Amino acid sequence: MKYFILVAILSIPSELFACSCIAHDPNEKYDYVYIAELKSTEKISEDGYGNSGYKGYMEIEKILEGEPKTNEVEISPMKGTSCQIDIEIGERYVIYGFNDNVPLISMCSRSMRAKSLGL
């Protein structure tokens, strides 16, 4: 019986496991928010599982709040996981950031595609 349960669990497709992120506080105050187009990316790391980290360069179209310190972003696409996102050059994003960090684009960050917000 134990083996049956183990086989049953292991045979569930990974797509059925949901991505789990820590919820963002909707009242959290960011130092800056802007809309920008992703112009280019550069691979900066790999974790040994085939997942790569990227640095992205944004062309800022409109500042919604604050004053961005950089047009760079860190991108964590998390390929092959339930948290995978597809990042495309030429796509517009709403970027949320703090002055002491490079903003992040990932499934678990506040930054997101502008079209998902109707922008």
Secondary structure by P-SEA (a helix, b strand, c coil): caaaaaaaaaaccccccccccccccccccccbbbbbbbcccccccccccccccbbbbbbccccccccccccbbbbbcccccccbbbbbccccccccccccccccccccccccccccccc
